[in-house]
Amino acid sequence: MSFDPKFFGAVVSMDHGDARIMCMAQQGEDDSLSIHFFKVDTTLTDTPFNYPTEGELSFSEELRGTGLAVAIEQDPTDPVEEIIMQRLTEAYGASATVSIKQIERPSLVSLFM
């Protein structure tokens, strides 16, 4: 059963800056959940993550290096917000503080309020 996408704004804060990420989550017909992450703005140094396009990249390398990443969860049991939190902690590390809010539709303004 498919549903309209849900949108979330996330801010990842660290001692030396932050990143603002738009997320879109949608359930597939096979009950899988796909979450698309779009890095909109950052003051963090992501240079170490700018890897060549050869080979398979990790989630962190995709998000921090290219600004785009997709997470697909088969038969998820956790709420979408929790999965987003887990993925952003994976990308930015355990010392990062992640705040997430559901938004009605994607907007840059929502990431700065």
Secondary structure, 3 states (H helix, E strand, C coil): CCCCCEEEEEEEEECCEEEEEEEEEEECCCCCEEEEEEEEEECCCCHHHCCCCCCCCCHHHHHHHHCEEEEEECCCCCCHHHHHHHHHHHHHCCCCEEEEEEECCCCCHHHCC
